[in-house]
Amino acid sequence: MSNKKKVLIVSGCAAGVLAACYVGVSIYFIQVFYPNTSINGTDVSNESPESVKETLEQSMMAYEMKVLTIEGTTEVLSGKDFDFDYNFDEVDELKIKEMGWLWPVKFFSQTDYEIKAVYEWNEEKLNKKIDELQCMTQEMTAPVNASLNVDDNGVNLVKENKGNTLKKETVKEEIAKAMGSGKSEISLEEAGCYELPKITTESPEIQDELKKVDELCQAEITYDFHGNEEKIGKEQIRKWIRRGENGDFYVSESAAYDYLCEISNKYDTINSYRDFYSSRGYWITLNPGSYGWGTDVDSEIELLMDDIKNKRVTSREPIYYMTPYDYLDPNSPDDIGSTYIEIDLSGQYMWYYKDGALFISTPITSGTMSTGHGTPSGVYYIHNRLQNIVLVGDDYRQPVNFWMKIVGGVGIHDSLWRSTYGGTEYLTSGSHGCINTPYDAVESMFWNVEIGTPVIMYY
């Protein structure tokens, strides 16, 4: 036998063996899946369709559907309670389509399949179990629309409340739909199973009303209450918004007035008690009087409402009906300042300080205590200065040379009919309430004191 024949025989045998191997391997892969193959994320390399179905079915055993509620609770539906079943017959179709003779190529590639099982259950039993869920049997809260609440505190946006009222037929439909697609969990809220508010904070009707309210709150007024800042802006004005009978919003002047009274009372010193360091060398508490800061709320409210109406942004002092005499004095710790008249009614003595220096000190005689004409205590001020007038009472007419009114019919004046001052005369034989003062002292005070000078009187 020639060498050529031998080569041909060997080559033929080798080809036959290879062909037999190819056919054998092809037959093998007709029955099992190729290497590097997965179905629904499960590796099924070299497994038969029957084995794959068994594997997939095991993953679906003891099926449960978790039902998530809007309250954040979770309830469970167990497949065994409603005859839940499934099959994976599509695996057989996948194997048929694979074509076993392509195995030389498939050895070097990855193949991932996604298939859907066919799910079956007893609908009547499922619906019964759904009806028994706590979220379906509990007392449900109906949804509440968003709204604008207008009361004595102004306008408040009340957010909608979703409640927990379920649409029962929708619940059954959505759970069945989720089960049919192989899901094991469903959020009833995301699936649209709850009744929802028809009006939310984002609804056009709410947003339109908020814009109307906002339009009324564009002003910003910054008050300077003698060095203390009070700002009235959007947040505060919104508290004054009311709704009229026609449904329109407006800024309540009454509410704004009450607020002005509140902040003016915070800073006004008229009718307020004060701590004062007396000429006697100790601290005392002064009774209220007519001197100090007094905000003219009646006038200021008109200006404020006009500012709000015209959406002004401004800074200013409020309108005052009374301001202290020396309130710009940088050395004064309060609104009395460093120029004032101090009268100790118990000690029957008067001091006049001018720019912080003692200008006059003198004994005096004040109103008679025993007859009910005692001089009032408190912080007042000089209202006027008059010469050569006649003081008239129920039972007297008394000419005086110098008169400085303090409060009501009480003033400081000379009293030439008196020869002595101070002591205890005021208890039984004092004045009708005025401050009787030696002539020389009252004359000097008259020509130096100014209208508005504070007068401090205490017992």
Buried (B, 14 or more C-beta within 10 A) or exposed (E): EEEEEEEEEEEEEEEEEEEEEEEEBBEEBBEBBBBBBBBBEBEBEBBBBEBBBEBBBEEBEEBBBEBBBBEEEEBEBEBEBBEBBBEBEBBEEBBEEBEBBEBEEBEEEEBEBEBEBEBEBBEEEBBEBBEEBEBBEEEBEEBBBBBBEBEEEBBEEEEBEBBBBBBEEBBBEBBBEBBBEBEBEBBBBEBEBBBBBEBBBEBEEBEEBBEBBEEBBBBBBEBEBBEEEBEBBEEBBBBBBBBEEEEEBEBBBEBBBBBBBEBBEEBBBBBBEBEBEBBEEEEBEBBBBBBBBBBBBEEBBEBBBEBBEEEBEEEEEBBBBBBBBBBEBEEBEBBBBBBBBBBBBEBBBBBBBBEEEEBBEBBBBBBBBEEEBBBBBBBBBBBEBBEEBEBEEEEEEBEBBBBBBBBEEBBBBBBEEBEEBBEEBBEEEBBBBBBBBBBEBBBBBBEEBEEBBBBBBBB
